[in-house]
């Protein structure tokens, strides 16, 4: 091959390569514009290998944005910083989001202040900046007050039916999917927030259902063999569009749930409240601190009374279709770490939370192999209020109350006996002749007032 042909061939290859790269760059921009961020990340990884594009402010901005929106926050930072310093103002926004999710709340606040002046006349964006700014301020406070919790294990599982991996002791109740419950629950909770709590006695349920475009918490009681229509728990209100993933501790008073109310840490946060038997309503809920809550979604807190451990789920440190479930040791009087503790808040290493040198393998194995929920048929069930049910007359603190309850049992026995007699007489009356009916009428007239009494 002569020199002219070689040069011609090289020029042709260069033109083809340049054309392919140009098309790829256009496609990559289109991916970002259309929200196809995973495809954009793949495309820009190839593009950014070219020295000229690696120094291009727009390419850095789009690549950093795609990385941020796919949860690759740490990798996104240098590209977004480069673009922001090259007057690509939108890069400040994504840089703030990335820093927030890396628990660099001061850096996120600084980026937001850089971005704010560029959108002075845009009220909607100013509101969005205010919202993230409030989350970062809560996060900054949170990393200075991190609970010294021992996380004994973690599981990475699929988002679908993630709560089926919770292993709760028999006395702690259970978490069900609507398909396990039947009507009216299947129609009231969709697959997004379809986790239903059922207590150990299997006569009380909590669930999230949508009403007026917002998820709220509902409860239902078992009467005989039928579940009552779920009723709104009106006393629980913390704002937000979604109250979901409820769990009641075995004391029938302590309730956990998740909500996206703002301002918060970001996404779904876990809340805790207590039931007041005096007021027959729940106290104002309190949002849990770090490490339970984070800039990510945190939800489905559940307590295993048998092993004195708790469970909660989060989408931190996982891919989009997965959930991380943490198991922690329960401490009724929690202690807190000194100073800012971003690594402990992030749970970068659960081993760093341990207080036992050998770890907690034996406890984890015991939990995973423990018997699960067991339905017990109780001989006595005494509903006191919506949240408390006695299973023995001995639970009455008042002697008068216990005697009154025992009297009610005797009256109930007499009532059943009278109703049985009446039913038999009524059946005989309908099948008797006129003479016999006349004889039976007086007995019925005397028995019916006894039933009413």
Number of C-alpha atoms within 10 A of each C-alpha: 5 6 8 9 10 11 11 11 12 12 12 12 12 12 12 12 12 12 12 12 16 13 12 17 20 12 16 25 22 15 19 19 12 10 13 16 23 14 15 26 24 14 20 24 12 12 20 17 10 12 9 10 15 16 14 15 21 21 22 26 27 26 29 30 28 28 26 25 20 17 18 18 22 15 14 25 23 15 23 32 20 19 26 24 12 15 12 17 20 18 28 25 21 28 30 30 27 28 23 27 23 18 23 18 25 16 17 26 23 15 23 21 15 17 23 17 11 12 14 10 9 10 10 10 13 16 11 11 20 15 15 24 22 18 23 29 17 19 28 20 15 23 26 17 20 24 21 18 22 20 24 20 18 15 14 18 18 16 17 12 14 18 23 13 13 24 23 25 23 18 18 25 28 26 27 18 21 20 11 11 14 11 14 14 23 15 11 16 20 15 11 10 19 22 25 24 23 24 22 19 19 17 16 21 25 26 32 28 23 18 10 7 9 13 19 22 23 23 20 20 19 13 10 8 7 10 18 15 14 19 13 17 14 11 14 17 15 17 13 15 16 21 29 30 25 29 29 27 19 17 13 16 15 15 21 24 26 23 26 21 19 18 18 23 30 24 19 25 27 30 25 19 18 19 19 13 14 6 8 12 16 19 14 15 18 13 21 17 21 25 22 25 26 30 24 17 20 29 26 26 24 29 27 24 18 13 16 13 22 20 24 21 26 23 20 20 16 14 15 12 10 17 23 20 25 21 23 21 18 18 13 7 5 9 12 12 14 12 10 15 19 21 15 20 23 22 19 12 11 17 16 12 16 17 13 9 7 8 13 16 11 9 14 16 10 11 19 14 10 15 12 17 19 15 13 9 9 9 7 11 13 13 11 10 10 15 17 13 16 14 14 13 15 10 11 13 9 10 10 10 12 16 13 12 15 13 12 12 12 12 12 12 12 14 16 13 13 16 16 12 13 17 12 11 16 16 10 14 18 10 10 13 10 11 8 12 15 12 11 16 14 10 12 15 10 10 16 13 9 12 14 7 6
